[in-house]
C-alpha cells in the first residue's frame, strides 16, 4: 500500500505535506550550496528527489480532493493540492537554483550521460527558460506571480465543477420509456411521485439517450451546459488574461505558442493544418448524418432543425431501428465484473501480463477493488491497480486514471512499483442486478485502462518521464488504441454474456453493434473538433474579447445551432485542467492510436508478437523518448491519418 487512506485526517494530510516540502527545500538547498565541481549526484539527483516528493504528494492529499467520500478530507485535499501546486510552480523561478543547474549543464560531458539523463537535463533547462530565467528580475517576478495565480484559479475552477449541484425534477409519467433499473436508481424528488435528474453522468447521459421528451431534454441540457457558470466564468476570463500576459512577457505570439512548443505539434499553425486536413471530409459526412436526424425529428415533432440535445436521443433510436441495437438490452451482456475479466484476459494475452485480485486494505471507499499486475514470463511484480467505478457525492465527475505512485528507479537502482487508479461513474449495481455497462461505458473503461497500462508498464528511469509523462498531445494515444478491441466481434465474444442466463451476445447482435460503430461518426468527431477549436480560439494569437461570441462561432463546427443562454466553457474542466491549448490532443492522439492499431489489424488483432512490440516501443519508454520516434519505431514508417479516416468510412 502506498498510503493508508482510511487512517487519513485533515491534519495528517497537512502534516505530511509540510514535512515533505521541508525535505524538498532541504534537497534544493543542498544543490545550491554544493561546493566544488558540479556533478549529477550533487545537482540533478537531488532535483529528481524533489520531483518524487511532489508526485507522491499528488497521490495523497491532491487525490483525496477527487476521491474521498468525506467532505472534510476533500477540503483538506483541495487545500493541499493548491499549496503543493503553488509551491511547485515557483521552483523554476528560483534564480539560485537555475544558476546551479546551469553551471552543471554548461560543464556536463554528454559522454558520461545516458540518453535519458541528457533528456532530463534538457527538459530541466527548458523549464527554467519557460519560467523566464533568460529575462530580467522584474519580468521573472511578474511571471512567478502570474503562474502562482493560475494555480489558484485552476484549483478553484475544478472544485466548483465537482461540488456543483443541480437537478431537473420530473414526474413518474415522464420516465415511462426509460429503463426500470435507471428509474430505480434516481433520487426521489421532494414532492411525491417525482424524481431528480442530477448532473451526474449516470443520471444525465441515459436520460438524454432515451427520453422521447424533447422539452425535458432541452431543459436538462440547459442546466448541464450552465454548470458552475456564475462561479467559473470570471475565473476563466481572468485565466485567459493571465495566460495572454505570460506569453507577452516571454515574447511569444500567444499562450498556444507557449504551450505547444514542447508538444508533438510544436505550434498552433500545425494544429490548424491538422484540422484543415480533416474538417472538410468530416463536415461533409456530418451533414449527411444531420439530414437523417432532421428527418426523424420532423416525423416526430414537425420541427426541421435538430439541436445538440436531439443528437444522443436519435442516435439511440437509429441504433434500435437501423441496426437492431438497443443499448439498454446490450448492457445486459456487459456486467461490470465480466467486462473487467475480459479486459484483463485480453491484455494479459496481448501484452504478456498476469492479474491477481487482492483484498484491498486502507482504501478510501468500500467500492474500491485492487489488483496486482505481473510480467507473465518473468514473474516480476510490475504494478498495483485500483478501480473506483461508481458515483457518489463530491467524487470526480468523469472518468480518468490517476497515478498514486509513479514508476521510477530509486536511489538504490531499484524500480519502484507503481500504484494507479481509475475513477469513473458507471451505473451502480441494482437490487436484482449487477452494474450493467452500456457499450460506450465498456469503451470508456478500456480507454482509461490504456492509461493504467501506460503508467504500470513504465520502465523510465526518472519520474519526469514516467507513465503518461509524454508529450501532452500523445498522452491519449495509448488509450485510443485500447478502444479498438471493444469493436471487434472476436474480442466481444470472449466476455459479453447475459448477466442472468450466461448466454453469449448473439452473433447477429455483435455484427450489428460493430457495424454501428460508424453511425454518426462524423457528428461525434465534429463535436470533439468543436471543443478543440474553441480551446484554440481562446488561447491563440487573437484572443476573443467576447467569449460568448467566440463560443457561438466555434460551435458552428459541430453543425448544430448553439443553445442560447448557455456557456458550457464554465464547466469545461480541461480549459483549466491541463489541456489548455491542448484539447486538440484527443483527436490528434486518436489519429495516431488508430494508425498504431492498423499494425494489429494487419498482423493479428490479438497478436502477442505485435503486443510485445507495442509494449516495448511505446508503453515502457513513456516520455524518455520523443513520441514521433516511438511511433516510427513501432510502425516502421512515418505516421498517417489513413486508418482514422477509414474507421469513419471516409
C-alpha positions as CSV (number, residue, x, y, z in Angstrom):
1,X,0.0,0.0,0.0
2,X,1.4,3.4,-0.9
3,X,-0.8,5.1,1.8
4,X,-3.4,4.1,4.4
5,X,-6.1,6.3,3.1
6,X,-8.7,5.2,5.7
7,X,-6.5,6.5,8.5
8,X,-6.1,9.9,6.9
9,X,-7.3,13.0,8.7
10,X,-7.2,16.6,7.5
11,X,-4.4,17.2,10.0
12,X,-2.4,14.2,8.7
13,X,-2.7,15.5,5.1
14,X,-1.4,18.9,6.1
15,X,1.4,17.5,8.3
16,X,2.6,15.1,5.6
17,X,2.7,17.9,3.1
18,X,4.6,20.2,5.4
19,X,7.2,17.5,6.2
20,X,7.7,16.6,2.5
21,X,8.0,20.2,1.4
22,X,10.6,20.8,4.1
23,X,12.6,17.8,2.8
24,X,12.3,19.1,-0.7
25,X,13.5,22.5,0.4
26,X,16.5,20.8,2.0
27,X,17.3,19.0,-1.2
28,X,17.3,22.2,-3.2
29,X,19.4,24.0,-0.5
30,X,21.9,21.2,-0.9
31,X,22.0,21.7,-4.6
32,X,22.6,25.5,-4.2
33,X,25.3,25.1,-1.5
34,X,27.1,22.2,-3.1
35,X,30.8,23.1,-3.2
36,X,33.5,22.1,-5.7
37,X,32.8,20.6,-9.1
38,X,29.2,20.3,-10.2
39,X,28.1,16.7,-10.7
40,X,25.0,14.8,-11.5
41,X,25.0,13.4,-7.9
42,X,25.1,16.9,-6.3
43,X,22.9,18.7,-8.7
44,X,20.4,16.6,-10.8
45,X,19.9,13.7,-8.4
46,X,18.6,15.9,-5.6
47,X,16.3,17.7,-8.1
48,X,14.9,14.3,-9.1
49,X,14.2,13.6,-5.4
50,X,12.2,16.9,-5.3
51,X,10.2,15.7,-8.2
52,X,9.5,12.4,-6.5
53,X,8.3,14.2,-3.4
54,X,5.8,16.3,-5.4
55,X,4.4,13.3,-7.3
56,X,3.9,11.2,-4.2
57,X,2.1,14.1,-2.5
58,X,-0.2,14.3,-5.5
59,X,-1.2,10.7,-4.8
60,X,-2.1,11.6,-1.2
61,X,-3.8,14.9,-0.5
62,X,-4.4,16.0,-4.1
63,X,-6.0,12.6,-4.8
64,X,-8.2,12.8,-1.8
65,X,-9.7,16.1,-3.2
66,X,-11.1,14.0,-6.1
67,X,-11.9,10.7,-4.4
68,X,-12.6,10.9,-0.6
69,X,-16.2,10.4,0.5
70,X,-15.5,12.7,3.5
71,X,-16.1,16.4,2.6
72,X,-13.6,17.4,5.3
73,X,-10.9,15.3,3.7
74,X,-11.8,16.6,0.3
75,X,-11.5,20.1,1.5
76,X,-8.1,19.3,3.2
77,X,-7.0,17.7,-0.1
78,X,-8.0,20.7,-2.1
79,X,-6.0,22.9,0.3
80,X,-3.0,20.6,0.0
81,X,-3.3,20.5,-3.8
82,X,-3.4,24.3,-4.0
83,X,-0.4,24.6,-1.6
84,X,1.6,22.0,-3.4
85,X,0.8,23.5,-6.8
86,X,1.7,26.9,-5.7
87,X,5.0,25.6,-4.3
88,X,5.8,23.6,-7.4
89,X,5.1,26.4,-9.8
90,X,7.7,28.6,-8.0
91,X,10.6,26.2,-8.4
92,X,11.7,27.1,-11.9
93,X,11.6,30.8,-10.9
94,X,14.4,30.4,-8.3
95,X,17.4,32.2,-9.8
96,X,19.8,30.5,-7.4
97,X,18.6,27.0,-8.3
98,X,18.7,27.9,-12.0
99,X,22.3,29.1,-11.8
100,X,23.3,25.9,-10.0
101,X,21.8,23.7,-12.6
102,X,23.1,25.9,-15.5
103,X,26.6,25.7,-14.1
104,X,26.3,21.9,-14.2
105,X,24.7,21.9,-17.7
106,X,27.5,24.2,-19.1
107,X,30.2,21.8,-17.9
108,X,28.4,18.4,-18.4
109,X,30.1,15.9,-20.6
110,X,27.5,14.1,-22.7
111,X,29.7,11.1,-23.0
112,X,29.2,10.5,-19.3
113,X,25.4,10.6,-19.5
114,X,22.7,8.2,-20.8
115,X,20.2,9.4,-23.4
116,X,17.6,9.7,-20.6
117,X,20.0,11.7,-18.5
118,X,20.5,14.1,-21.3
119,X,16.8,14.4,-22.0
120,X,16.1,15.1,-18.3
121,X,18.8,17.8,-18.3
122,X,17.4,19.4,-21.4
123,X,13.9,19.4,-20.1
124,X,15.0,20.9,-16.8
125,X,16.8,23.7,-18.6
126,X,13.7,24.2,-20.8
127,X,11.6,24.6,-17.6
128,X,13.9,27.4,-16.4
129,X,13.7,29.1,-19.8
130,X,9.9,28.8,-19.8
131,X,9.9,30.5,-16.4
132,X,11.8,33.4,-17.9
133,X,15.2,32.9,-16.4
134,X,16.7,34.4,-19.5
135,X,14.8,37.7,-18.7
136,X,15.5,40.4,-16.1
137,X,14.5,40.1,-12.4
138,X,11.4,42.2,-12.8
139,X,10.0,40.0,-15.6
140,X,10.9,36.9,-13.7
141,X,9.0,38.1,-10.6
142,X,5.9,39.0,-12.7
143,X,5.9,35.6,-14.4
144,X,6.1,34.0,-11.0
145,X,3.1,35.9,-9.7
146,X,1.1,35.2,-12.8
147,X,1.7,31.5,-12.7
148,X,1.0,31.3,-9.0
149,X,-2.4,32.9,-9.6
150,X,-3.1,30.5,-12.4
151,X,-2.7,27.6,-10.0
152,X,-5.2,29.2,-7.6
153,X,-7.7,29.7,-10.4
154,X,-7.3,26.2,-11.7
155,X,-7.9,24.5,-8.4
156,X,-10.9,26.7,-7.7
157,X,-12.3,26.1,-11.2
158,X,-12.2,22.3,-10.8
159,X,-13.5,22.3,-7.2
160,X,-16.5,24.4,-8.3
161,X,-17.4,21.9,-11.0
162,X,-17.0,18.9,-8.7
163,X,-19.1,20.4,-5.9
164,X,-21.8,22.0,-8.1
165,X,-25.2,20.5,-7.6
166,X,-28.4,21.0,-9.7
167,X,-31.2,18.8,-11.0
168,X,-34.3,18.6,-13.1
169,X,-37.4,17.5,-11.4
170,X,-39.6,15.1,-13.4
171,X,-42.8,13.1,-12.7
172,X,-43.0,9.4,-12.9
173,X,-45.0,9.7,-16.1
174,X,-42.0,11.5,-17.7
175,X,-39.9,8.4,-17.2
176,X,-42.2,5.7,-18.6
177,X,-39.9,4.9,-21.6
178,X,-36.7,4.8,-19.6
179,X,-35.2,1.5,-18.2
180,X,-36.7,0.4,-14.9
181,X,-33.2,0.0,-13.3
182,X,-32.4,3.6,-14.3
183,X,-35.6,4.9,-12.6
184,X,-34.9,2.8,-9.5
185,X,-31.5,4.5,-9.2
186,X,-32.8,8.1,-9.3
187,X,-33.2,10.2,-6.2
188,X,-36.8,10.9,-5.2
189,X,-38.0,14.5,-5.5
190,X,-39.4,16.5,-2.7
191,X,-43.0,16.0,-4.0
192,X,-44.5,12.5,-4.0
193,X,-44.2,10.8,-7.4
194,X,-41.3,13.0,-8.6
195,X,-37.7,12.2,-9.3
196,X,-34.4,14.3,-9.6
197,X,-32.3,14.0,-12.7
198,X,-28.9,15.3,-11.5
199,X,-25.9,16.5,-13.4
200,X,-24.0,13.2,-12.7
201,X,-23.3,11.2,-15.8
202,X,-25.3,8.1,-14.7
203,X,-28.3,10.3,-14.4
204,X,-27.7,12.7,-17.3
205,X,-26.5,10.5,-20.1
206,X,-29.2,7.8,-20.0
207,X,-31.9,10.4,-19.9
208,X,-30.5,12.3,-22.9
209,X,-30.1,9.0,-24.8
210,X,-33.5,7.6,-24.1
211,X,-36.1,10.2,-23.2
212,X,-38.5,11.0,-26.0
213,X,-39.5,14.2,-24.2
214,X,-37.7,16.9,-26.2
215,X,-38.8,19.6,-23.9
216,X,-37.2,17.9,-20.9
217,X,-34.0,17.1,-22.9
218,X,-33.7,20.7,-23.7
219,X,-34.2,21.8,-20.1
220,X,-31.7,19.2,-18.8
221,X,-29.1,20.2,-21.4
222,X,-29.6,23.9,-20.5
223,X,-28.8,23.1,-16.8
224,X,-25.9,20.8,-17.8
225,X,-24.3,23.4,-20.0
226,X,-24.6,26.1,-17.4
227,X,-22.9,24.1,-14.5
228,X,-20.9,26.4,-12.2
229,X,-21.3,29.3,-14.7
230,X,-21.7,32.0,-12.1
231,X,-18.6,30.9,-10.2
232,X,-16.4,29.8,-13.0
233,X,-16.9,32.3,-15.8
234,X,-14.9,35.0,-14.0
235,X,-12.2,32.6,-13.2
236,X,-11.9,31.5,-16.8
237,X,-11.9,35.1,-18.0
238,X,-9.1,36.0,-15.6
239,X,-7.1,32.9,-16.5
240,X,-7.2,33.8,-20.2
241,X,-5.9,37.4,-19.5
242,X,-3.1,36.0,-17.3
243,X,-2.1,33.5,-19.9
244,X,-2.0,36.1,-22.6
245,X,0.2,38.3,-20.4
246,X,2.6,35.4,-19.7
247,X,3.0,34.8,-23.4
248,X,3.7,38.5,-23.9
249,X,6.4,38.6,-21.3
250,X,8.0,35.6,-22.8
251,X,8.0,37.2,-26.2
252,X,5.6,34.7,-27.8
253,X,2.6,35.3,-30.0
254,X,0.1,33.5,-27.8
255,X,-0.5,31.1,-24.9
256,X,-1.0,28.4,-27.6
257,X,2.6,29.0,-28.9
258,X,3.9,28.8,-25.3
259,X,2.1,25.5,-24.5
260,X,2.6,23.8,-27.9
261,X,6.3,24.3,-28.4
262,X,7.0,21.3,-26.3
263,X,4.3,19.1,-27.8
264,X,4.4,16.9,-31.0
265,X,2.5,19.7,-32.9
266,X,5.0,22.4,-31.8
267,X,2.8,25.3,-32.7
268,X,-0.8,26.3,-33.3
269,X,-0.2,26.6,-37.1
270,X,0.4,22.8,-37.3
271,X,-2.8,22.2,-35.3
272,X,-4.8,24.4,-37.7
273,X,-3.4,22.5,-40.7
274,X,-4.4,19.3,-38.8
275,X,-8.0,20.5,-38.6
276,X,-7.9,21.8,-42.1
277,X,-7.0,18.4,-43.4
278,X,-9.8,16.6,-41.5
279,X,-12.7,19.1,-41.3
280,X,-13.8,19.2,-44.9
281,X,-14.4,15.4,-45.2
282,X,-15.8,15.3,-41.6
283,X,-18.2,18.2,-42.3
284,X,-19.5,16.5,-45.5
285,X,-20.1,13.3,-43.6
286,X,-21.6,15.2,-40.7
287,X,-24.1,17.0,-42.9
288,X,-25.3,13.7,-44.3
289,X,-25.8,12.3,-40.8
290,X,-27.5,15.5,-39.7
291,X,-30.0,15.3,-42.5
292,X,-31.1,11.8,-41.4
293,X,-31.6,13.1,-37.8
294,X,-33.6,16.0,-39.2
295,X,-35.9,13.6,-41.0
296,X,-36.6,11.7,-37.8
297,X,-37.2,14.9,-35.9
298,X,-39.6,16.2,-38.5
299,X,-41.6,12.9,-38.4
300,X,-41.8,13.1,-34.6
301,X,-42.4,16.8,-34.0
302,X,-42.8,18.7,-37.2
303,X,-39.6,20.6,-36.4
304,X,-36.9,20.9,-39.1
305,X,-33.8,21.9,-37.1
306,X,-32.1,19.3,-34.8
307,X,-30.4,20.7,-31.7
308,X,-27.4,19.2,-29.9
309,X,-29.8,17.7,-27.3
310,X,-31.5,15.8,-30.1
311,X,-28.4,14.0,-31.2
312,X,-28.0,11.4,-28.4
313,X,-31.7,10.5,-28.5
314,X,-31.9,10.0,-32.2
315,X,-28.6,8.2,-32.2
316,X,-30.1,5.7,-29.8
317,X,-33.2,5.4,-31.9
318,X,-31.1,4.8,-35.0
319,X,-29.2,2.1,-33.2
320,X,-32.5,0.4,-32.5
321,X,-34.3,0.8,-35.8
322,X,-31.4,0.7,-38.3
323,X,-29.1,-1.7,-36.6
324,X,-31.4,-3.6,-34.2
325,X,-29.2,-2.5,-31.3
326,X,-30.9,-1.4,-28.1
327,X,-28.1,0.0,-25.8
328,X,-30.1,-1.0,-22.7
329,X,-30.5,-4.6,-23.9
330,X,-26.9,-4.8,-25.0
331,X,-25.9,-3.6,-21.5
332,X,-27.4,-6.8,-20.1
333,X,-24.5,-8.7,-21.7
334,X,-21.9,-6.4,-20.1
335,X,-22.0,-6.9,-16.4
336,X,-19.0,-5.0,-15.0
337,X,-17.2,-7.9,-13.4
338,X,-17.3,-9.9,-16.6
339,X,-16.0,-6.9,-18.6
340,X,-13.1,-6.4,-16.2
341,X,-12.3,-10.1,-16.5
342,X,-12.4,-9.9,-20.3
343,X,-10.3,-6.8,-20.4
344,X,-7.7,-8.5,-18.1
345,X,-7.7,-11.7,-20.1
346,X,-7.2,-9.8,-23.4
347,X,-4.4,-7.5,-22.2
348,X,-2.7,-10.4,-20.3
349,X,-2.6,-12.4,-23.6
350,X,-1.5,-9.5,-25.8
351,X,1.0,-7.8,-23.5
352,X,2.3,-10.8,-21.6
353,X,0.8,-9.9,-18.2
354,X,-0.9,-11.7,-15.3
355,X,-3.5,-10.1,-13.0
356,X,-4.5,-11.1,-9.5
357,X,-7.3,-9.6,-7.5
358,X,-6.2,-8.6,-4.0
359,X,-8.0,-7.9,-0.8
360,X,-7.9,-4.1,-0.6
361,X,-6.6,-2.6,2.6
362,X,-6.5,1.0,3.6
363,X,-8.5,2.1,0.6
364,X,-10.6,5.3,0.6
365,X,-14.0,3.7,-0.1
366,X,-15.7,0.4,0.2
367,X,-16.4,0.3,-3.6
368,X,-12.7,0.2,-4.4
369,X,-11.2,-3.1,-5.7
370,X,-7.5,-3.8,-6.0
371,X,-5.3,-5.9,-8.4
372,X,-1.7,-6.7,-8.9
373,X,-0.1,-6.7,-12.4
374,X,2.9,-9.1,-13.0
375,X,5.0,-9.9,-16.0
376,X,3.7,-13.4,-17.0
377,X,7.1,-14.7,-18.2
378,X,9.5,-13.3,-15.7
379,X,7.0,-13.3,-12.7
380,X,8.1,-9.7,-11.9
381,X,5.7,-7.6,-10.0
382,X,5.1,-4.6,-12.3
383,X,2.3,-2.6,-10.7
384,X,-0.8,-2.3,-8.5
385,X,-4.1,-1.0,-9.8
386,X,-7.3,0.2,-8.0
387,X,-10.7,0.5,-9.6
388,X,-13.2,3.0,-8.1
389,X,-16.0,2.9,-10.6
390,X,-19.3,4.1,-9.1
391,X,-20.6,7.7,-8.5
392,X,-21.0,9.3,-5.1
393,X,-21.4,12.9,-3.9
394,X,-18.3,15.0,-4.3
395,X,-16.3,12.5,-6.3
396,X,-14.5,13.3,-9.5
397,X,-17.4,13.5,-12.1
398,X,-15.9,12.0,-15.2
399,X,-13.6,9.0,-15.9
400,X,-9.9,9.3,-15.5
401,X,-6.8,7.4,-14.4
402,X,-4.7,8.8,-11.6
403,X,-1.1,8.0,-10.7
404,X,-0.7,7.5,-6.9
405,X,2.9,6.3,-7.0
406,X,4.6,6.7,-10.4
407,X,7.1,4.0,-11.5
408,X,10.7,5.2,-11.4
409,X,14.2,4.0,-10.4
410,X,15.1,4.9,-6.8
411,X,18.5,5.9,-5.4
412,X,19.5,2.3,-4.9
413,X,18.8,1.5,-8.6
414,X,15.6,-0.4,-7.9
415,X,12.4,0.0,-9.8
416,X,9.6,1.4,-7.6
417,X,6.4,-0.5,-8.3
418,X,3.7,2.0,-9.3
419,X,0.2,2.3,-8.0
420,X,-2.6,3.7,-10.2
421,X,-6.3,4.0,-10.0
422,X,-9.3,4.6,-12.3
423,X,-12.1,6.9,-11.0
424,X,-15.3,6.5,-13.0
425,X,-19.0,6.9,-12.6
426,X,-20.7,3.8,-14.1
427,X,-24.2,2.6,-13.1
428,X,-24.2,1.1,-9.6
429,X,-25.5,-2.4,-9.0
430,X,-29.2,-2.6,-8.5
431,X,-31.2,-4.7,-6.0
432,X,-31.5,-7.5,-8.5
433,X,-28.7,-6.9,-11.0
434,X,-25.0,-6.2,-11.1
435,X,-23.6,-3.0,-12.6
436,X,-24.5,-3.3,-16.3
437,X,-22.4,-1.2,-18.7
438,X,-23.6,0.4,-21.9
439,X,-21.2,-0.4,-24.7
440,X,-19.9,3.1,-24.7
441,X,-19.1,2.6,-21.0
442,X,-17.2,-0.5,-21.9
443,X,-15.2,1.6,-24.4
444,X,-14.6,4.2,-21.6
445,X,-13.3,1.5,-19.3
446,X,-10.9,0.1,-21.9
447,X,-9.8,3.7,-22.7
448,X,-8.9,4.5,-19.1
449,X,-7.2,1.2,-18.6
450,X,-4.9,2.2,-21.5
451,X,-3.7,5.0,-19.2
452,X,-3.3,2.4,-16.4
453,X,-1.1,0.2,-18.6
454,X,0.9,3.2,-19.8
455,X,1.6,4.0,-16.1
456,X,2.0,0.4,-14.9
457,X,4.5,-0.8,-17.5
458,X,6.8,2.2,-17.4
459,X,10.5,1.5,-17.4
460,X,11.5,5.1,-17.5
461,X,14.3,5.8,-15.0
462,X,13.1,9.3,-14.0
463,X,9.7,10.2,-12.6
464,X,9.7,13.1,-15.0
465,X,9.2,10.6,-17.9
466,X,7.2,8.0,-16.0
467,X,3.8,6.8,-17.2
468,X,1.8,9.4,-19.0
469,X,4.6,11.9,-18.9
470,X,5.0,12.0,-22.7
471,X,4.3,14.9,-25.0
472,X,0.8,16.0,-23.9
473,X,-0.7,15.5,-27.4
474,X,0.5,11.9,-27.4
475,X,-0.8,11.0,-23.9
476,X,-4.2,9.8,-25.2
477,X,-2.8,7.6,-27.9
478,X,-2.2,4.5,-25.7
479,X,-5.9,4.9,-24.6
480,X,-7.3,5.4,-28.0
481,X,-5.7,2.2,-29.3
482,X,-7.4,0.2,-26.5
483,X,-10.8,1.3,-27.7
484,X,-10.4,-0.7,-30.9
485,X,-10.7,-4.1,-29.1
486,X,-14.2,-3.1,-27.9
487,X,-15.5,-3.1,-31.5
488,X,-14.2,-6.5,-32.6
489,X,-16.6,-9.4,-32.7
490,X,-13.9,-11.9,-31.9
491,X,-13.0,-10.0,-28.7
492,X,-16.5,-9.3,-27.5
493,X,-17.4,-12.9,-28.0
494,X,-14.9,-13.8,-25.2
495,X,-16.7,-11.9,-22.4
496,X,-20.1,-10.5,-23.5
497,X,-22.5,-12.8,-21.8
498,X,-26.0,-12.2,-20.4
499,X,-25.9,-11.4,-16.7
500,X,-28.8,-13.8,-15.9
501,X,-28.6,-16.6,-18.4
502,X,-24.9,-16.6,-19.3
503,X,-25.8,-16.7,-22.9
504,X,-23.2,-15.0,-25.2
505,X,-24.1,-11.9,-27.0
506,X,-25.9,-13.2,-30.1
507,X,-23.7,-13.2,-33.3
508,X,-26.1,-11.1,-35.3
509,X,-26.2,-8.5,-32.5
510,X,-22.4,-8.5,-32.3
511,X,-22.3,-8.0,-36.1
512,X,-24.8,-5.1,-35.9
513,X,-23.1,-3.5,-32.9
514,X,-19.8,-3.5,-34.7
515,X,-21.4,-2.3,-37.9
516,X,-23.0,0.6,-36.0
517,X,-19.5,1.9,-35.0
518,X,-19.6,4.4,-37.9
519,X,-23.1,5.6,-37.1
520,X,-22.9,9.4,-36.7
521,X,-19.1,9.2,-36.6
522,X,-18.9,12.5,-38.4
523,X,-21.0,14.3,-35.9
524,X,-19.3,12.7,-32.9
525,X,-15.9,13.7,-34.3
526,X,-17.0,17.2,-35.2
527,X,-18.1,17.6,-31.6
528,X,-14.5,16.9,-30.5
529,X,-13.2,19.3,-33.1
530,X,-15.6,21.9,-31.8
531,X,-14.1,21.6,-28.3
532,X,-10.6,21.7,-29.8
533,X,-11.2,24.7,-32.0
534,X,-12.8,26.6,-29.1
535,X,-9.7,25.9,-26.9
536,X,-7.5,27.1,-29.8
537,X,-9.6,30.2,-30.2
538,X,-9.4,31.0,-26.5
539,X,-5.6,30.6,-26.4
540,X,-4.5,31.6,-29.9
541,X,-3.0,34.9,-31.0
542,X,-6.3,36.6,-31.5
543,X,-7.8,36.1,-28.0
544,X,-11.5,37.0,-28.2
545,X,-12.9,39.8,-26.1
546,X,-16.4,38.4,-26.3
547,X,-16.2,34.8,-25.0
548,X,-19.9,34.2,-25.8
549,X,-19.5,35.2,-29.4
550,X,-16.4,33.0,-29.7
551,X,-18.1,30.0,-28.2
552,X,-21.1,30.5,-30.5
553,X,-18.8,30.9,-33.6
554,X,-16.7,27.7,-32.8
555,X,-20.0,25.8,-32.1
556,X,-20.6,26.0,-35.9
557,X,-18.0,23.3,-36.3
558,X,-20.5,20.9,-34.6
559,X,-23.1,21.7,-37.3
560,X,-25.7,22.2,-34.5
561,X,-27.2,25.6,-33.6
562,X,-25.9,27.0,-30.3
563,X,-28.2,26.6,-27.3
564,X,-28.7,30.2,-26.4
565,X,-28.4,31.3,-22.8
566,X,-25.7,28.7,-22.0
567,X,-22.0,29.0,-21.5
568,X,-20.5,25.5,-21.4
569,X,-16.9,26.6,-21.1
570,X,-17.5,27.4,-17.5
571,X,-17.8,23.6,-16.8
572,X,-15.3,22.6,-19.5
573,X,-12.7,21.4,-16.9
574,X,-10.0,20.8,-19.5
575,X,-9.6,24.5,-20.1
576,X,-8.0,25.0,-16.7
577,X,-7.1,21.3,-16.0
578,X,-4.0,20.8,-18.1
579,X,-5.5,20.6,-21.6
580,X,-5.4,24.4,-22.2
581,X,-4.2,24.9,-25.8
582,X,-4.0,21.1,-25.9
583,X,-7.6,19.8,-26.2
584,X,-6.8,19.1,-29.9
585,X,-4.7,16.3,-28.5
586,X,-7.6,14.0,-28.1
587,X,-8.4,14.0,-31.8
588,X,-4.7,14.2,-32.7
589,X,-3.9,11.1,-30.5
590,X,-6.9,9.3,-31.9
591,X,-5.4,9.6,-35.3
592,X,-2.1,8.1,-34.1
593,X,-3.9,5.5,-31.9
594,X,-5.8,4.3,-35.0
595,X,-2.6,4.3,-37.0
596,X,-0.9,2.1,-34.4
597,X,-3.8,-0.3,-34.2
598,X,-3.6,-0.7,-38.0
599,X,-0.5,-2.8,-37.4
600,X,-2.5,-5.1,-35.1
601,X,-5.2,-5.3,-37.8
602,X,-2.7,-6.3,-40.5
603,X,-0.6,-8.8,-38.4
604,X,-3.2,-10.1,-35.8
605,X,-5.6,-8.1,-33.7
606,X,-4.6,-10.1,-30.5
607,X,-1.1,-10.9,-31.6
608,X,1.3,-11.4,-28.7
609,X,4.2,-10.5,-31.0
610,X,2.7,-7.2,-32.0
611,X,1.5,-6.6,-28.5
612,X,5.0,-7.1,-27.1
613,X,6.5,-4.9,-29.8
614,X,4.0,-2.1,-28.8
615,X,4.7,-2.6,-25.1
616,X,8.5,-2.2,-25.7
617,X,8.2,0.6,-28.2
618,X,5.5,2.8,-26.5
619,X,4.3,1.6,-23.1
620,X,7.7,1.1,-21.5
621,X,9.7,4.1,-22.6
622,X,6.9,6.6,-21.8
623,X,8.4,10.1,-22.0
624,X,12.0,9.0,-22.0
625,X,11.9,9.1,-25.9
626,X,10.2,11.5,-28.3
627,X,6.7,10.5,-29.3
628,X,7.5,10.8,-33.0
629,X,10.3,8.4,-32.6
630,X,8.2,5.9,-30.6
631,X,5.6,5.9,-33.3
632,X,8.1,5.3,-36.1
633,X,9.8,2.6,-34.0
634,X,6.5,0.7,-33.7
635,X,5.0,1.4,-37.1
636,X,8.3,1.0,-39.1
637,X,7.2,4.0,-41.1
638,X,6.0,7.6,-40.8
639,X,2.6,8.0,-39.2
640,X,-0.6,8.9,-41.2
641,X,-4.3,9.6,-40.8
642,X,-5.5,7.0,-43.3
643,X,-6.6,4.5,-40.6
644,X,-8.5,7.2,-38.8
645,X,-10.4,8.2,-41.9
646,X,-11.1,4.6,-42.9
647,X,-12.6,4.0,-39.5
648,X,-15.1,6.7,-40.1
649,X,-15.9,5.4,-43.6
650,X,-14.2,8.3,-45.3
